[in-house]
Amino acid sequence: MRRYPPIADHGMVGDLQTAALVSSDGTVDWLCAPRFDSPSVFASLLDHDRGGHFSIWADTPRPPIQLYLQDTAVLVTRFLAEEGVGEVVDFMPVENPERAAGRHRLVRMLRVTRGRVRFTLQCRPRFDYGRAGHRLDLAEDAVRFDGRAVRATLQTVGPVIWTGEGDDARGEVFLGPDDFAAVVLTIEDSPDAPQPPLSRADVVTLFEQTRDFWHAWVRRSRYRGRWQDMVNRAAITLKLLTYAPTGAPVAAPTMGLPEQIGGGRNWDYRYTWVRDGSMSVGALLGLGYREEAHAFRRWLGDRLKANSTVSGEPLQIMYRIDGDPNLPEEVLDHLEGYQGSAPVRLGNGAASQLQLDIYGEAALALSQAVEDAAEIPPYDGWQSLAGVLDWLVKAWDRPDEGIWETRGGQKDFTYSRLMCWAAFDRGIRMARDFARPADIAGWSAARDDILRQVMERGWSPGRQAFVQHYDDVTLDASLLLMPSVGFIAPDDPRWLSTLDAMGQELVSDSLVYRYDPEASPDGLRGSEGTFSLCSFLHVDALARAGRLGQARYAFDKMLTYANHGGLFAEEIGPTGEQLGNFPQAFTHLALITAALSLDEQMDTAR
């Protein structure tokens, strides 16, 4: 087991309520249960010694190979030993996506395809981010780890021999081509009774049901474009990161992974951002996943109705997956962090920030969902949205922290104004299309005031570009969304000039930086890599501008930075490594959007 494998050197499996990261050498080094935002069971990705892990390996002269079974969330790690070829097949059964609580199972099948292979197993749970102890019960039928609030149970099928290592367990098994072994890890927050014994047939059935579930889900996609494998993998990733009981996606399944090795930009992403979730609606509808898009629409509508926030605004930028607005931030100073990248933060203090752009993203998502459903918006839901827009008429013209959650003070961010314009624009359209009661005159006046303000103060005559905020000339990649929301035509001279300026200042061989923190200090120490979301937004903007050669090159080049399983983290570092929380939903939804846009523009041109 390596002390800290590269961030990208992982695959992900999940059951639509939580997810596990498995390194390419067969180690589960991240798993929180029973939910994405629950305390960890394994977290050696953040502290090799204190975090805990569940490893299965075989001694091999060559590095293992890891891959997904096509169009599934079933992960295979293959060990090429001198005496044979062995595999560990990892998956989490999707037993009941609507169940909000209960047991969660990680199945690890061991098999040999040629020769004979000796596997070694080591299970070292460390509950509550390594802060809670546990008791080992090494019984004949199972290995149990009893923590204060959670029990983890290992059930074994096949000739695995377990021994105790203090409060941990170690196992060995020697398999040939006709042999079979499996270990099923069950995590329960309220265990009442021992798990019934499992047979080989039971495990095979779980495998087949999980494989068939993902095959059936992928078949629902209507995407038939040029990048089908990558788009399918991105869609599966988005599905895995969605908490099925509420329909809310998390930004990532991890916390604390650094945007710079050794730096302090280490955030907890296991929550639902209004911005990220809203932007996923368009990507999901573009692929034909209406059920998932409308599930998030309902979650978002409930947040508008509840009007419960710690920020004091009608919406806050993020919530827990069940809609709880409380995300207090604390530092886990007992964890050393990935490769020493401290502090490790639990919770997210940015939840209380003022980010006015979220109202535009929410309105865009709701308008797309209403248009897709082709039905009149429910009266109560419309009243909630209209009330927020009435409030926004008087609230939009304020400095805020901006989309990137900087901690350098509030500013008049151009992107925030852009999205407030989008909120009024989509609200007016829905009111007119569906004859809903609305202050159309007030919304129209606010919309027009914003457009004039952005054109006058967000445009820099010296830079010949739209800029990050009104008091500076720094460029910002978030403004790549200006044409896609309809604020400006994709061939408008002002926009083409902005696109050129970004290409010169923010783009490095198709990879795009969010902004230059040296030119516009953001109140955070350290630097960061290129932002993969922005790289895909750049592809979309180039395609809309008719620069198809540049767009396709940038898209194809960006795909080469995916890891071995087709997954992306948040950023790409200076030497091509993936950085930040992994895998990131924002990046994958932007990949889907870029592919849909580029396919459409290329088909039209042809």
Buried (B, 14 or more C-beta within 10 A) or exposed (E): BEEBBBBBBBBBBBBBBBBBBBBBBBBBBBBBBBBBBBBBBBBBBBBBEBBBBBBBBBEBEEEBBBBBBEBBBBBBBBBBBEBBBBBBBBBBBBBEBEBBEEBBBBBBBBBBEEBBBBBBBBBBBBBBBBBBEBEBBEEEEBBBBBBEEBBBBBBBBBEBEBEEEEBBBBBEBBBEEEBBBBBBBBBBBEBEEEBEEBEEEBBBEBBEEBBEBBEEBBEEBEBEBBBBEBBBBBBBBBBBBBBBBBBBBBBBBBBBBBBBBEBBBBBBBBBBBBBBBBBBBBBBBBBEBBEBBBBBBEBBBBBBBBEEBBBEBBBBBBBBBBBEBEBEBEEBEEBBBBBEBBBBBBBBBBBBBBBBBBBBBBBBBBBBBBBBEEEEBEEEBBBBBBBBBBBBBEBBBEBBBBBBBBEEEBBBBBBBBBBBBBBBBBBBBBBEEEEBEBBBEBBBEBBEBBBEBBEEBBBBEEBBBBBBBBEBBBBBBBBBBBBBBEBBBBEBEBBBBBBEBBBEBBBEEBBBBBBBBEEBEBEBEBBBBBBBBBBBBBBBBBBBBBBBEBBBBBBBBBBEBBBBBBBBBBBBBEEEBBBBBBBBBBBBBBBBBBBBBBBBBBEEEE
